[in-house]
Every structure is written in structure tokens, then in C-alpha cells.
Amino acid sequence: MTYEEWLTAVTIWREARSESNDARLGILWVIHNRVTSPGFRPSIMRVIAEPAAFSSMTNHGDPETVKWPVDAPTTQADWKAFQECAALVQAGLGPSDPTNSSVYYESYPVDKLEAIRAEMPWFSAAKLAAQIGTIRFYRA
């Protein structure tokens, strides 16, 4: 496993470990889509490390930043699945993109969504491309 695969797996684990495998795959595709999209940094490490891009990785106020798969009741099979999924998509062998080329996502409560969209225009309803469970995915 490469460092980028490991970093991607940790990011997905922190961002979506309580979500379905489809939602986890969506987060993975957002990372991949950012790496390959103009306007974003051209490497996985730089995309993930971008301040506030993935709060569980860079926001010091987020309680997830101090959690690691070895500290949690994640089974070895679950952790291996995160790693394998990251490796497949990065190799171009994974399932197709369920986010329809999204580069943003959120899972804010619906009753707060209008206020969030006023503050963060990248979450505009017009840019909504997919919803998987509680996570909504948006195009640029």
C-alpha cells in the first residue's frame, strides 16, 4: 500500500465510517475528482491537506482529527475494505463514480441547509449531483 492509498483510506474512514459503502465510495470519488479537476491541487496528499477541505484531517477543532482506525472498534475486515477501495479507484479499476463528477459534499441537517448554502455557495441546490444516504454531492 502506498502512502497516498493509506492517507485516502484514513480520510474516508474519518469522514464516512458510519455511512454505507456507497457513501464511502462517494467520498473517495470526490478526492479523485478534485485531483483531476482544474482549480484543485494535483495530488491526493495536497487535496486532502488543503485547509478545511476534509475537516477530519485538517480542522483542529474537529474531534475526528485525533482518531485512528487502530483506536476504534473498526474490524480488520472494515479497515482492509477502506484500503482496497482506495487502491482500486486510484488504479482506475474501481466502480464508476456514483457522485456524477462531484468535487464537494456535505451532510448537514436538512433544516440547516438553507443557511449553509447562503454561506457556502458551492453547496448550491443547482449544483447538487447526487445523494447517497445522508451525504449530498455537488459539482463545481
C-alpha positions as CSV (number, residue, x, y, z in Angstrom):
1,M,0.0,0.0,0.0
2,T,1.3,3.4,-0.9
3,Y,1.2,6.4,1.4
4,E,-1.4,8.1,-0.8
5,E,-3.6,4.9,-0.6
6,W,-3.2,4.9,3.2
7,L,-4.0,8.6,3.5
8,T,-7.1,8.2,1.4
9,A,-8.3,5.3,3.4
10,V,-7.8,7.2,6.7
11,T,-9.7,10.2,5.2
12,I,-12.6,8.0,4.1
13,W,-12.6,6.2,7.5
14,R,-12.7,9.5,9.4
15,E,-15.2,11.2,7.1
16,A,-17.7,8.4,6.5
17,R,-17.0,5.3,8.6
18,S,-20.6,5.3,9.8
19,E,-22.0,5.6,6.3
20,S,-22.8,2.9,3.7
21,N,-20.1,1.6,1.4
22,D,-21.7,3.6,-1.4
23,A,-21.3,6.8,0.5
24,R,-17.7,5.9,1.4
25,L,-17.1,5.3,-2.3
26,G,-18.6,8.7,-3.0
27,I,-16.1,10.4,-0.7
28,L,-13.3,8.6,-2.4
29,W,-14.5,9.8,-5.8
30,V,-14.7,13.4,-4.5
31,I,-11.0,13.1,-3.6
32,H,-10.2,11.6,-7.0
33,N,-12.3,14.2,-8.8
34,R,-10.5,17.0,-7.1
35,V,-7.1,15.7,-8.0
36,T,-8.1,15.5,-11.7
37,S,-10.1,18.8,-11.8
38,P,-8.7,22.3,-12.6
39,G,-8.7,24.6,-9.7
40,F,-7.8,21.9,-7.1
41,R,-4.3,20.7,-6.1
42,P,-2.9,18.0,-8.4
43,S,-2.1,15.3,-5.8
44,I,-4.0,13.3,-3.3
45,M,-1.9,14.5,-0.4
46,R,-2.3,18.1,-1.3
47,V,-6.1,17.7,-1.9
48,I,-6.6,16.1,1.5
49,A,-4.2,18.6,3.3
50,E,-6.0,21.6,1.9
51,P,-7.2,23.6,4.9
52,A,-10.9,22.9,5.7
53,A,-11.3,20.6,2.6
54,F,-11.7,17.5,4.8
55,S,-12.3,18.7,8.3
56,S,-11.5,15.4,9.9
57,M,-8.0,15.7,8.5
58,T,-7.1,19.5,8.9
59,N,-9.6,21.2,11.2
60,H,-8.0,21.2,14.7
61,G,-11.5,21.8,16.2
62,D,-12.9,18.6,14.7
63,P,-12.8,15.7,17.2
64,E,-12.1,13.3,14.3
65,T,-8.6,14.6,13.8
66,V,-7.3,12.6,16.7
67,K,-8.9,9.4,15.8
68,W,-7.2,6.5,14.1
69,P,-8.5,3.1,12.9
70,V,-6.3,1.3,15.5
71,D,-8.0,3.3,18.3
72,A,-11.6,2.5,17.2
73,P,-13.7,-0.7,17.2
74,T,-13.2,-1.0,13.5
75,T,-12.7,-4.6,12.5
76,Q,-9.7,-5.6,10.4
77,A,-12.1,-6.5,7.6
78,D,-13.6,-3.0,7.5
79,W,-10.2,-1.3,7.6
80,K,-9.0,-3.6,4.8
81,A,-12.1,-2.7,2.7
82,F,-11.2,1.1,3.1
83,Q,-7.7,0.4,1.9
84,E,-8.7,-1.8,-1.0
85,C,-11.3,0.7,-2.2
86,A,-8.8,3.5,-2.2
87,A,-6.2,1.4,-4.1
88,L,-8.8,0.3,-6.8
89,V,-10.1,3.8,-7.6
90,Q,-6.5,5.2,-7.7
91,A,-5.5,2.5,-10.1
92,G,-8.6,3.3,-12.3
93,L,-10.1,-0.1,-11.6
94,G,-12.8,0.8,-9.1
95,P,-16.5,1.1,-9.6
96,S,-17.9,4.0,-11.6
97,D,-18.3,7.4,-9.9
98,P,-21.7,7.4,-8.1
99,T,-21.3,11.2,-7.4
100,N,-21.6,12.2,-11.1
101,S,-18.2,14.0,-11.0
102,S,-18.7,15.9,-7.8
103,V,-16.0,17.8,-6.0
104,Y,-17.8,18.8,-2.9
105,Y,-20.0,17.0,-0.4
106,E,-21.8,17.7,2.9
107,S,-24.2,16.0,5.3
108,Y,-25.7,19.0,7.2
109,P,-29.1,18.5,8.7
110,V,-31.8,19.5,6.2
111,D,-33.2,22.2,8.4
112,K,-29.8,24.0,8.4
113,L,-29.2,23.6,4.7
114,E,-30.6,26.9,3.5
115,A,-28.4,28.9,5.9
116,I,-25.3,26.7,4.9
117,R,-26.0,27.3,1.2
118,A,-26.1,31.1,1.8
119,E,-22.7,30.9,3.5
120,M,-21.1,28.3,1.2
121,P,-22.3,28.7,-2.4
122,W,-20.5,25.6,-3.6
123,F,-23.4,23.7,-1.9
124,S,-26.0,25.4,-4.1
125,A,-29.1,23.3,-4.9
126,A,-28.4,23.9,-8.6
127,K,-25.0,22.1,-8.3
128,L,-26.5,19.0,-6.4
129,A,-25.4,16.0,-8.4
130,A,-26.2,13.0,-6.2
131,Q,-27.3,12.0,-2.7
132,I,-26.2,8.8,-1.1
133,G,-27.7,8.2,2.3
134,T,-27.3,11.5,4.3
135,I,-24.4,12.8,2.1
136,R,-25.2,15.2,-0.7
137,F,-22.6,15.6,-3.5
138,Y,-22.1,18.7,-5.6
139,R,-20.4,19.6,-8.9
140,A,-18.1,22.6,-9.2
